[in-house]
Amino acid sequence: MGRAEYLVVLGVCVLVTLPIELAGARVYRRPGRLVRSVLPVAAVFLVWDALAIAAGVWHFDPAFVTGLRAPFGIPLEEVLFFAVIPVCGVLTYEGVGLTGRLLRRVRR
C-alpha cells in the first residue's frame, strides 16, 4: 500500500461503520451534534501532536503518509484520524443503542 496506507486504513474504518448509519443511527444527519462531540477532543490531540512533532518526540514514517501536511507539520492523515476515528466511535456507540432499542421492540 505504501504512502496511502494510513488513508486506506481510515477509509476502511469509515466503510465498516457506514452500515450503522444506514441502519438508522442518524449520526451524519446531525452534523452540529457530531462536531460538538468530536471537535474539542480533536483540537486537544492535534495541539498535543504539534508539540510532540516540534519537540522531535513524535514523527511519521514518510513511507506510510502522502507527504501532505497541515499547519505545524502534522500530516494530513493524522488530522483526518482525529476526525474519522471519533466519528466511527460515535457511530459504534449509536449502533449499540440502536441494537438495544430494536431488541427491546422484538421482545415485546
N, C-alpha and C positions, 0 to 999 in steps of 0.2 A: 504494500500500500504506500509506503514511503511518506512523502510530505503531506499527503492528505489523510493520514491515519487518524489523527486527532479529530478531524472534521467528520470522517466516516463513523467513528465511534459515537460522536454526538448525534449524527443523523440516525443511527440505529436506535439510540435511546428515544428519539422523537417517534420513530416508526413503531417501536414496541409499545409505547404508551398511547399512540393515536387511537387505537380501538377503544380505549377507556373513554376518550372524549366522544367518539362516535356512538358509544353505548348510552350516553346521556349525562356524563359528568359535568358538562357545561363550564369547564374551566376557561377555554378560549373565548367563550361567549360573554365572559365577564372580565374584560381586559383591565378595567380600573382596579378591581379587587386583586387580580393577579399581579399587577405592577406594584401595588401597595404591599403585597406579601413578599415579592422577590427583590425589589429594588434596594431596600435598606440593607439587607444581608449581602447582596452582590456588591454594593458600594463599599462596605466594610472590608470584604475579602479582596476586592480589586486594589484598595489602598494598601492592604497588607502585602499583596503580590508586588505592587510597585516598589514598596520599601525594601522588600527582600531582594528584588532584582537589582535595585540601585546599590544595595549593600554587598552584592555579589554572593549572597547566601543561596539564591534560587536562580535557576536558569532552565531554559527549554532546549532540548536537543533539536538543532536545525534539521535533522533528518526526518523529523516527525511533524513539523509545523510548516505552514505555507511560506512563512517569512513576512507576512503582512503584520504590522504592529500597530497597536493603538497607542495613545499617548503614554509616556513613561516607560516605553519599551515592552509593554505587555502584549504578547502575541494575540492575534485576533481569536484564535481558538480558545484561549483562556478566558477572554471576555465572554465569548459565546457559552463556555462551560458554566459560568456563573448565572447565565440566563436559562440555558437548556436543562441542566440537572435539577435546579429547584422547580422548574415548571413540571418536569417529569415526576418529581416528588409530590407536588400538589395534585397532579393527575392521579397518581397512585393512591394518595390519601382519599381523594374524592371517589375513586373507583371502589375502594373498600367500603366507604359509606353507602355508595350506590348498591353494591352487592348485598350489604346488610339490609337495606330497605327492600330490595327485591325478595330476599329470603323471608323477611317478615310477612310480605304480601302472600307468598306461596304457602306459608304455614297457616294462614288464617282460614 
